[in-house]
Amino acid sequence: MNPTTTIRPRTALLAAAALVAAATGTATAMSPGATGAAAAGCRVDYTVQNQWGSGFTAAVTVTNTGAPVQSWQLDWSFAGNQQVTQGWNAALTQNGRAATAKSVSYNGALATGGSASFGFNASYSGANPVPATFTLNGVTCQAPGGPTDPPTPTDPPHPTDPPTGRVDNPYRGAAVYVNPEWSAKAAAEPGGSRIANQPTGVWLDRIAAIAGAGGGMGLRDHLDRALRQKGSGELVVQLVIYDLPGRDCAALASNGELKPDEIETYKTRYIDPIAAILAEPKYAGLRIVTTVEIDSLPNLVTNTGGRPTATPQCDTMKANGNYVKGVGYALKKLGAIPNVYNYVDAGHHGWLGWDDNFGASAELFKQAATAEGATLASVHGFITNTANYSALKEDHFTVDDTVAGKSVRESKWVDWNRYPDELSFAQAFRAKLVSIGFDPGIGMLIDTSRNGWGGAARPAGAGPSTGVDAYVDGGRYDRRIHIGNWCNQSGAGLGERPKAQPAPGIDAYVWMKPPGESDGSSAQIPNDEGKGFDRMCDPTYGGNARNGFNPSGALPGAPLSGRWFSAQFQELMRNAYPPLS
């Protein structure tokens, strides 16, 4: 699942690299008035994410609480001797203690309530206090929250706010449901008890799964078990809504049971029964998070029309509109239940991170979120990297680096993408969604179940500076042959364990894809679930346009998608990062 489109025109213009000036006074900050209309109010969230003996990483989110602006400039002064060394998602300069971050081409427009996120690495010695004051386009912002301060509110009142009764972040202060079926399989594996109590998603990938397919637990069974796990505290239950007509039109391994034109069956026999169960009063005390239809809407942007990656199946789904209708209907029905939190699937950085996919996908999501009677208030957030392998954070290179006279964006791996990893993509995509009208309080989830990339192959530093490809390939954590590879990837590992509020704009890291469940079979396997055989799951396959005609990188011996794959589970544990203890 999660097919990507990474074929980019090699004539694409190289964006100007962000300048990080040395503290020699050679950089001159632009006058705030030159960046656009001044904001009447603003808020800054400044978080030190990592800190070591001589350096630190900071994440900054600026929220415009005043009139809309078309570009922005954030200014502050460090209280100590901090010195910015590199940054991302903003053009950063520093003159003495005075630092400036300017918007770049893709995040300059900030609606009222809109926000943009950027980050930087810096050196320091002695104390590392949080800057006391920030100004946005010359206007002083609300005081920032430091790493030990109470969380700054992230959801100001807005016309698209969801119905009352929901909390801003359902994961904050809550435990998350542990699926006993997955837990038992994990615990039965040698060493699996180390992670068997981690929460994972419950996949409703066909109509029969609602009642319980093949003797397994149905939706009510899971919810009843969740009530027992809940006790007196709050509990999140994670459900994957995944049965659109013509499902996953670009990857045969995750095709579904419904034909492209069976939209009414999807509504009446799939969504309506799920909504009826979730609305039962006894479940009102659960926080139910839905991941809505992975592998669907992005395909309409990247795998249709005249693109070399287009498929007839995706052209059909774009023409009949049933992806948009189905997602809209699901959002309307599920979003009407006060304790349900809808998170729409938003692909991943190796799918939508290019300019011609990024904005178009955001607009398509808005179209779906207002289809079939849904409204933007039906969407609580978005989820990225679902069942994919994209590294959470690449520490050894940024898209602003230049090696041997070439930008990192010119490397074969990055291939003009603006985002080197999933965290930078998720934060930037959130800002884009807010800028086109989604609620400023929307949060992002990132699936970290299989993106750890640890083990002996994990690089400890940047690659050699002899060339841009050597520099990127030698330093990247993501060891896939190509970023378009998505099926049972060799060398992958468990990623960050599920946690709430791990970074600005991110509601949680989650394990929505249960580790150990296959992405697709390595060879043709007859089945009654509508799942086809995709050559991207065949370890002998030489590739197609969606992965640059590279080998698939898939593990051998894989069963049908969703079935237990012991060999992969063992490899995920071996290559976990952070490592398992």
N, C-alpha and C positions, 0 to 999 in steps of 0.2 A: 504494500500500500504506500501512499504518499509518493506518487511519481513526480519527478521534478522536470522543470524546463530550464536548461542552463545554456542553451545555444544563444550566444549574444553576438551582435554584429561587431566585428573587429574594428570597424570604423568609428565606434562610439568614442565620444570626446572624453578625455581624461579630466575629471573634476580637479580643480585646484586643491592641492593638499593643504590641510590646516597647518598654520605656522605656530610652532612652539618656540618662542624666542628665549635665548639665554639671558641671564640677568645682567646683561652688559649695558642695558639702556638703549639698545639699538632699535627696539620695536616701539612704534608710536601708536597709542590707542586712538581709534577713530572717535570723533565727537559723537556722543550719544544721539544727537539730533539727526545724524545721517542714516540711522538705521530704520526709520519709519516713525509713524505717529507714536507719541509717548503714551505709555500705559498709565491708567489712573490708579492701578493697584496691582499688587503681585505678591506671590508667596514663593519661598524657596525651601526645598527640602535638600539638605546637604548631609550625606552619610559617608563616613569612613568605612568602606567595606572590608578592606584588608590593611593591616599595618605590620611592618617588620622593622628591623633595627634601624634602617636608614631610609625607608620609603613607605609609601602608602598608596592605596587606590581609593579615589573618591567618586561617588555617584551623585549627580546633581539633577534635580527636577525643578524647573521653574514653571509656575502656573500664573497665567495672566488673569487677574480678577477685574481688570478694567476693560476699556474699549478694545476691539480687535486691532491687531497689528499685523503688518505684512512681513516684518523682519524684526529681529530683536538683538539687543546687546546687554549682556549681564556683566556687571562690574563688581568687584569686591577687593578687599585688601587682606592679605594674610597677616595674622598677628605674630607669627614667628618667622623663621627663615625658610619656609617651604618654597620649593622651586619646581614648577611644572616641567615634566620631562617628555610626556606624550599625552595625547588626548584623542577623543573620538566623539563623533556626532556634533561637533562644534569646532569653530576656528578659534584656537586659544593662543593668547599672547600674554606676556608678563614683562613688566618693567619695574624692577625692584620688588616691593611687596604688592604692587597693584597688578591685579590679574583681570583679564577680559575674555569673555566667551561670546562669540558672535554666531548667529544662526547661519546654517548652510542652506543650500538650494532646496532641500527636501523637508526642512522643519522650521522655516521662517514664519509662516502664517500661524498666528495664535488667535483663535476666536476667544470671546469672553469665556473664561473657565477652561480654556485650552492650555495644554502643558507640553513642554519639550524636555527631553532628558539627554544628558551627555555625561561623560566621565573623563577622568584623567588619572595618570600616575604622576607622582611627585616625590622628590627627595626631601628630607628634613633631618634635623638633629635637635635634641632637647625636647621641648614640649611640642604638641601638634594640636593647638586649639582650633575649634571651628570658627571661621570668620564671623564677625559680629554683625556685619551689615552688608546687604546686597542692594544694588539698584538695577532696575530693568528699564532700559531706554531713559535713564536719568531719574527715575522715580524710585524712592526707597521702598523696599519690600518688607513684608512681615518678617519678623525675626525667624531665622532658620532653626530647625530642631537638630541638635547634635546627636551623636551616637548614643548618648545616655539620657537624652531628653525624652519626654512623652511623645508618642507619635503625633505628627501634625495631621489634622483632618484632611482627607483627600477627596471629599465629596460635598462641595458646596451645593446649596439648593439650585435646581436647574429644571427647566420645563420637561426634560426627558427622564427625570428621576423615576425609578420603578415604584410600584404600589407600596404603600406604607407597610411596615412590618418586617421588611428585609434589612439586614445589616449591610454595611459597606463592603466588608470582606467576610464571606461565610467561614473561611478557614481560621480567622483570628479567634483565639481563645477556645477552639473546638478540637476534639479528637476526630479522627477520620476512620470510617468503617473498614475493618479488615475482612475481606471476602474469605469465608472459611473454606471454600472449595479450592481457591488458589493457595491459601495458606497450607492446606494439607498436602498439596502436590509439592510445594516448596520444602516443607518440613521432611518429606520422604526422600529428598535428594541428599546425598552426602554433603554436609556443610550447609544445607539449606535452612537449618533452624536459625541461622544468624540473621536472616531477613524475613522469615515466615510470618512475622507479626507486622510487616509493613502494609499500609493501606494501598489498595489497587482499585482500578476501575472495574465496574460490572458491565459487561458488553451485552447489549440487547441487539444482536446482529441479525435477527430474523423474528418473524411473528411467533414462532414456537417458543422462543426464549422467554417470552412474557410469562407463560405458564410454567416453563421449565422444559428444556429440550433434552431428550435422551436420558431422562431420569434425573437430570440436574436440578438445581434450585431455580425457581422462578422469581419474578420480581417481588411478589408478596413475601416469599420465603426470605429473600434478602432484607426486605424492610422490617419484617418481624424480628429477624436476627439482629438488625441494627438497633431496634428498640431495646433489646436485651443488653447490647454493648453500651448503649447510651448512658444508662444509669441516671444520675441526677445532673450530669453536665450536658454540654452541647456536642452534637455529633453530625459530621458531614457524611453523606452517602454519595458516591460518585457513580453516575450512570453514563454510559456511552450510547447515544441514540444513533443507530447506524443501519438503516434499511431503505434508503431512498430507491425509487424506481431507477433502473439503469445504473446502479451504484458503481462508483469508482470506474468511470468510463475509460480510463487510461491504464488500468492494471487488472489483468484477468484474475489474479490470485485472490482479489478481494471483491470480485463481482458478487452480487446478491441474488436473492430469490425473485425480486419483482422486475418485470419487463419495463422498458422505458416509458410505456404509456399507462402504467398501472398506478396513477397518482391517487385515484379514489380508494384503491385498496390500501395504499400507504396511510391515507387519512383515517379510514374507518376501521381497519383491522389491525393497524399498528399504533399510530399516534393516539387515537381516541381511547383504546383500552389502557395504554400506559397512563394517560392523563387521568382517567377515571380512578385508577389505583392510587396514584400519587395524591389525589384530592381527598382520599378517605380521611376522615377526622382523626383517626388514631395515629396517623403519620405526620400530623401537623407540627409536632415538636422536633422533627428532623430537618436538618438543612440539606436539601437535595440539590446537588450540583449536576447539571447535565452538560456533557460535551456533545454538541449538536452537529452531526453528520460530517465526519471527517472525509477527506478525499473527494469532495464534491464541488463546491463553488469555485475553488482555485482552478480546477480543470477547465472551466468555461472561459477563463482568461488565457491560460497558457497552452492548452492542447486542442484548440479549435482554429477554424479558418485556414489561412494560408501558411501557418507556421509549419516548419519541418517536423514538429512534434505532434501535430494534430492527428486525431483518430476519428474515424466515421462515427463511433459511438458518442464521443464528446460533442461532435457537431450536431448529432441528433438531440442530445440533452440540452444544448443551447437553443436549438430551434424550437423544441416543444415547451421549454420553460419549466419543466417539472422539478429541476433542482431548486430553482428559486421559489416555486410554489410550495414545494415540500418543506423547505427550511422555514419559509414564512409561516406556514400552517403549524409546524412544530413549535415555533417560537410563540405564536399566539396562544395555542392550547396549553402549553406547559407554563408559559409566562403568566397565565391568569391564576396560577396556583401560588398563593403568597409565600410559601416556603421553598419554592423552586428557584434556582439561580441558573439561568441559561448562559453557557459559554460557547460561542460559535467557533468551530475549527478555522484556523487561519494559516494552514500550511506550515511552512518553516522558512528559515532564511535562505536555504538552498533551492527554494521554489519561487518565493515571491520577493526576494531581496533586490532584484534588478529594477531599474527605473520603469521599464515598460510593463512590469507586473505589479509593482508596489501600489501605485495610486489606483490603477484600474481595479485591482482586487478590493481595495477599500470601498470604492464606489459600488461594486457589485454586492458586497456585504450589506451596504446600506439599502440597496434595492431589495435584497432578500428580507431584510429586517423590517421592511414596510410593505411586504407582500401578504396577500391572503388575510388581511385584517390585523397583522402584527404592527407594532410600533417600535421605535428605537428603545422605548422603555422596557420592551420584552427582552432586551439583551443586557445581561449583567457584566459580561466581559467576553474575552476571546482566549483561545488556547492555541499554543504553537508547539510544534515538534511532536505531535501526537503519534506514537508508534514509530518515530523516526530516530535518527542517530546523530543529529547535528550537535556538535560540542557546545556546551553552555557558554564558555568563555575561553577564547583563545588569548593566552597571555603573552605570546612571544612575537606577535606581529599585529599591526593595525592597518587599516586601509589607507592611512595617511603616511605610512612608511615609504621611503624611496631607497632602492638598492640598485647600485650600478647604473644610475640614471633612469631607472624605470620605477613606476609606482607599483606597489603591491597589487593594486587592482588589475594590472596587466598580467599577473601571473596566471598560469593555467588553472590553478585551483580556485582562485577568487574570481577570475574571468569577468571583471568589471562589476561584480556585485558590490554593493555599498556596505554590506554587513558581514563581518568575518565569523560571526557566531550567533547563537540563538538569543542571548540576553540583549545584545545591542539591537537586533532585529525586533524583538518583542517590544522593547521600550520605544523604539522609533515608530513602529507600526501603531502602537497605542496612541502616540501623539497625532499621527495622521488620522486615525479614526475619530479622535476628539475634534480635530480641525474641520471635519466634514459634517459634524453634527451629533455624534454619539456623546452620551453623558460624560462629563469630565471625571466622574468617579468610576468609570469602567476600569476593571482590573484585568491583568493578564495571568494566565497559567502557563507554565512550561513543563512539558513532559520530560523528566530527567531519568526515566526508567532504564534507558539503554545508551546514554551518551557520555559515559564516564571516560572511556578510552584510557584506562590505566594500564598496569602491567609493565613488563620490561620495555615495550616499545614506546612508552610515553616519554617525549623529549623533555629535557631539563632546561633547555634554553633555545634561543633562536638558531636557525640554520645558518650555514656559511653565507657570507656577503658577496660571494663570487657572482651571483646572479639572482634575479628575483624569484625564479622557481626553486632554486636550491634553498634560498632563505625561507620561503614559505613552507615548502615540503619538509625541510629539516626541523622546523619548529612547531608545526601544527599538531594539536592533539588528535584531531579527527583523522584517523588513518585509513579511511576508505579510499579505494582506488579513484573514485570520482564522486563528487558531491551528489550526483543524481542516483547513486545506488541506494536502494531502500529495503532490500529483502534479506533478512537473516544474515546481517553483515559479520564477516569474519573479523575478529580482533576487538569487537565492541565490548564494553563493560557496563556494569551498573553505574548510574550517575549519582548526583546528589540525592540524599534521602529526602523524602517528602517533608516540607517545612512551610510554615506560613510567613508571609511578609519578608521574603529573603532579600528583596531589592526594590528600589523605587518603582512604582507602577505595577509590580508583580504581586498578585494576591498569594500565590503559592507555587512552589515546585511540587509536582505530583508524579505519581507512577500510574498514569492513566492506562498505559499498555502494561498488562501484567508480564513481568519478565519470565521467560520460559515458554511463552505462547508464540507459536510460529507465525511468520508473516505470509507464508505460502509454501507449497510443496515443491521439492526439488525436481519432481517429475510428475507426469500426469497421474492423478488419482481419481477414479470415478467417485462421485458423491451426489447426494440429493440436496445440497445446500446452495447450488448455483455457483460454486467456486471453480473457476477455471485454472488452467495451468499457465503461468506467466514465465516466460523464459528468463526474466530478471531474477527468478529464484533458482535457476539452474546454474550451478557453479561452472559449467563448461561454456556458458553463453558469452559471446563476444560483444554484446551491447547493441544499442540503437541510438536514435537521435536524442533521446531524453537523458542519456548518460554519456554523450559524446563518443559513442561506439567504443566504449571501454569494457573490459570484463566485468561481470556482475558483482564479484566479490562475495557471493552468497556461500553459506556453509552447505555441505552436502548432507543428504539424508533427512531433509526436513519433511514433516507431515503437512497436512492441510493447514491453512491459516486458522489460528485460534486453538489448534491442538497442541498438546504438550510436547516440547522439543528439549529433551534432557541435555543433549550435547550443547545446545546453545545456552541453556541455563547455567551449566557448569562453566562455560567460557565467560559468561557475564560476571559470575562471581570471581573468577580468577583475575579478570581485568577491571574490577570495580575501582572507581576513583570518586570520592575518597575510598581507600582500601577497606575491606572488611576486616574486623578484628576477630 
